[in-house]
């Protein structure tokens, strides 16, 4: 969480971000039935570190929105809801080990490192499939997903996309990167 740990939002930045999030929340009520913006806003204001992470999601093109609530903890779940994989997070390897295994043409960053810097988690395959029930995401792009350790130990990583009316989860070497592949994150508040 290197970048967000030292970052603060001015009251103007905070208010602007809250307005963007509220507008998106109200425009997409089907994503969060039964959840009231006032309750979300109260939690956000009580957790300024989470607002910093949401600001980082917004700045990189993620368009974060509430997609549910954790039944056990009461935390609200924010996922990147941009139609395509966030533009500010594309052309990256999966993780540092994959990046280091490249002998040349290394990308600028990795999905795992960026998510950590932003204070968010990559979506799991299950979370990605849940997101896809709320709309059609990644019909032209793809997104790295949190990869099970058993796959990662063998050098692979997984990613998902939406094609031909279906959600697909594939595999690639963790060192690979493509202009149309980024990652989607999630945050609990």
Helices and strands as residue ranges (DSSP letters): H 2-5, H 11-27, G 29-31, H 37-46, H 48-59, E 64-69, E 76-80, G 87-89, H 96-101, H 111-118, E 121-122, H 125-132, E 142-145, H 149-152, E 156-163, E 166-173, E 181-183, E 185-188
